[in-house]
Amino acid sequence: MKHPNFQLSPEITRALNLGAPIVALESTVITHGLPRPQNLELARAMEKQVRDNGATPATIALLDGKIRIGLSDEELVRLSESKSTLKVSHRDFATAIVKKADGGATVAGTMYAANMAGIKVFATGGIGGVHKESAFDISTDLRSLSEIPTLVVCAGAKAILDLPATLEVLETLGVPVVGYQTDEFPAFYSRESGLNVSARLDSPAEIAEFAKVHWNLGMKGGVLVANPIPEKESISKSRLEPMIAKASAEAIEQGIHGQALTPFLLSRINELTKGKSLKANIALLLNNARLAAEIAKEMNAKKKVWAI
């Protein structure tokens, strides 16, 4: 890939040239999602999880205004310690490039960059969606899932969101929501939501076959794979709901909205759960990285029959 605003690490360039399985990883979890030093520990652990399961990790971020596909450990440290990083989605790339800024790529931003680099699989925590605080506050993640042919492994949508509305938008946009070994859409910290997925598949091989068929039919959007948080780290929906309601009311009272809303809500819920939600967040991220690597390997085995 040759583009003046993109820079691929030697490891990612080599993996692409060899046709090896690669898993894209976002970086807003490092810059805006977790506190120090857990952000760096998590970034390293996710990359290790991908490697241990047979794929190459490609953490995507902006450094000095360059869209970086794959980071060295020194660059992960720099990103984790920076106090002036931007949160970069579609609309923010040009700003970060012009200002030669550092930035963490959101789910939508990571999908865009990964697709430009030819990477088909992406692991994240939870996607964005429709916020409860305002029906007009809808994450760019949903539009990106309808337009960018990437397979996204997540633990559902973030629990702070309006989950029924989020699934309705995904249905309207024609995005398949695949439950991994579950018929129920997971709710980030919780395994249960009371909402159905559009299809259930029980192995990485089945998911890879599903994605192959989906894109060979000419579909141009993504595939969302909902992977429930490990049971021992999950927090029940009934326990979380009053805490989410309290955090949401505080956000409205304080006038917090836009890109600042999700970090505020996640931080406040971590306080209300006395740190349990942070542990859950880390557990589900590692679980998603593992599954994404397994899927990437299966997709790589089928690459000769891919249409795009």
Secondary structure, 3 states (H helix, E strand, C coil): CCCCCEEECHHHHHHHHHCCCEEEECCHHHHHHCCCCHHHHHHHHHHHHHHHCCCEEEEEEEECCEEEECCCHHHHHHHHHCCCCEEECHHHHHHHHHCCCCEEECHHHHHHHHHHHCCCEEECCCECCEECCCCCCECHHHHHHHHCCCEEEECEECCCECHHHHHHHHHHCCCCEEEECCCECCECCECCCCCECCEEECCHHHHHHHHHHHHHCCCCCCEEEECCCCHHHCCCHHHHHHHHHHHHHHHHHHCCCHHHHHHHHHHHHHHHCCCHHHHHHHHHHHHHHHHHHHHHHHHHHCHHHCCC
